[in-house]
Amino acid sequence: MAPKAQALTPAKIAAFALEFAETTEENPFGFGTDVYKVVGKVFVILSPENDPPRVSLKCDPDLALHLREQYDAVTPGYHLNKRHWNTVALDGSVPADEVLEMVEHSYWRVAAGLPKATRVRLGDAP
């Protein structure tokens, strides 16, 4: 088993999520759960108070399965559509760059479902 890297912090995920165009942070579930939306659509649900902290992200269904097979810390989305969402425990077992890629993937998955004029305004997915 590979040694665990330093865990990505919820603050770093929050800052990264807010870098994307037209992203807002809300707390519709109350204190302890931060929700990041692009044009009103959820792409990150961050639970910094959990031990370890957790982040739920939208994901292509095939990629979601692949990530779950690759990392024990990646599980079907907690209280979400398990086909389209993963929950990642921020315990350091998933490399930070991989988690950030998942956040970006989630943003563009959600953005892809927005009206064309909005997608054009947001820019092109990488």
C-alpha positions as CSV (number, residue, x, y, z in Angstrom):
1,M,0.0,0.0,0.0
2,A,1.4,3.4,-1.0
3,P,1.9,5.9,1.9
4,K,-0.8,8.6,2.2
5,A,0.0,12.0,1.0
6,Q,-0.9,15.1,2.9
7,A,-4.7,15.5,2.6
8,L,-6.1,18.3,0.5
9,T,-7.9,20.7,2.8
10,P,-11.5,21.8,2.4
11,A,-10.2,25.4,2.2
12,K,-8.1,24.6,-0.8
13,I,-11.0,22.8,-2.5
14,A,-13.3,25.8,-1.8
15,A,-10.8,28.3,-3.2
16,F,-10.3,26.2,-6.3
17,A,-14.1,25.8,-6.9
18,L,-14.6,29.6,-6.6
19,E,-12.0,30.1,-9.4
20,F,-14.5,28.8,-12.0
21,A,-16.7,31.3,-13.8
22,E,-20.0,32.2,-12.3
23,T,-19.5,30.0,-9.2
24,T,-21.3,30.8,-6.0
25,E,-21.0,29.4,-2.5
26,E,-24.2,28.6,-0.5
27,N,-25.2,26.8,2.7
28,P,-28.7,25.5,1.9
29,F,-28.3,22.6,4.4
30,G,-27.0,24.8,7.2
31,F,-23.6,25.1,8.9
32,G,-21.2,22.4,8.1
33,T,-22.1,21.8,4.4
34,D,-20.8,24.2,1.8
35,V,-22.4,24.0,-1.7
36,Y,-20.8,25.4,-4.8
37,K,-22.9,26.1,-7.8
38,V,-22.4,27.2,-11.4
39,V,-25.3,29.3,-12.5
40,G,-27.5,27.8,-9.8
41,K,-26.6,24.2,-10.4
42,V,-24.6,22.2,-7.8
43,F,-21.2,20.9,-8.7
44,V,-19.5,20.5,-5.3
45,I,-20.9,19.6,-1.9
46,L,-18.2,20.0,0.7
47,S,-18.5,18.7,4.3
48,P,-15.5,20.1,6.1
49,E,-16.7,19.2,9.5
50,N,-16.6,15.4,8.8
51,D,-13.7,13.4,10.0
52,P,-12.1,13.1,7.5
53,P,-13.7,15.9,5.5
54,R,-15.6,14.8,2.4
55,V,-16.4,16.3,-1.0
56,S,-19.2,15.1,-3.3
57,L,-18.7,15.7,-7.0
58,K,-20.7,15.1,-10.2
59,C,-18.9,12.6,-12.5
60,D,-19.3,10.7,-15.8
61,P,-20.8,7.3,-14.8
62,D,-18.0,5.3,-16.3
63,L,-15.3,7.4,-14.8
64,A,-17.2,7.3,-11.5
65,L,-16.9,3.5,-11.4
66,H,-13.2,3.6,-12.4
67,L,-12.4,6.1,-9.6
68,R,-14.2,3.9,-7.1
69,E,-12.2,0.9,-8.2
70,Q,-9.0,2.9,-8.1
71,Y,-9.4,4.5,-4.7
72,D,-11.0,3.2,-1.5
73,A,-11.7,6.8,-0.4
74,V,-14.0,7.3,-3.5
75,T,-17.5,6.0,-2.9
76,P,-20.9,6.4,-4.5
77,G,-22.4,9.8,-3.7
78,Y,-23.7,10.1,-0.2
79,H,-27.5,10.9,-0.4
80,L,-27.0,11.6,-4.2
81,N,-27.6,9.8,-7.5
82,K,-25.0,7.1,-7.1
83,R,-24.6,6.7,-10.9
84,H,-23.6,10.4,-11.4
85,W,-22.0,11.4,-8.1
86,N,-19.0,10.3,-6.1
87,T,-18.1,11.2,-2.5
88,V,-14.3,11.5,-1.8
89,A,-12.9,11.2,1.7
90,L,-10.1,13.8,2.1
91,D,-7.9,11.5,4.0
92,G,-4.8,11.9,1.8
93,S,-5.2,8.6,0.0
94,V,-6.3,10.3,-3.2
95,P,-3.6,12.6,-4.6
96,A,-4.5,16.3,-4.4
97,D,-4.1,16.9,-8.1
98,E,-6.5,14.0,-8.8
99,V,-9.1,15.5,-6.4
100,L,-8.8,18.9,-8.1
101,E,-9.2,17.2,-11.5
102,M,-12.4,15.7,-10.1
103,V,-13.6,19.1,-9.1
104,E,-12.9,20.6,-12.5
105,H,-14.6,17.6,-14.2
106,S,-17.7,18.1,-12.0
107,Y,-17.9,21.8,-13.0
108,W,-17.8,21.0,-16.7
109,R,-20.2,18.1,-16.3
110,V,-22.7,20.4,-14.7
111,A,-22.0,23.3,-17.1
112,A,-22.6,20.9,-20.1
113,G,-26.3,20.7,-19.0
114,L,-26.8,24.5,-19.1
115,P,-28.3,26.4,-22.0
116,K,-26.0,27.0,-24.9
117,A,-25.8,30.8,-24.4
118,T,-24.7,30.1,-20.8
119,R,-22.1,27.6,-21.9
120,V,-20.7,30.0,-24.4
121,R,-20.5,32.7,-21.6
122,L,-18.6,30.2,-19.3
123,G,-16.1,29.3,-22.0
124,D,-15.0,26.0,-23.4
125,A,-14.3,22.9,-21.3
126,P,-10.7,21.8,-21.4
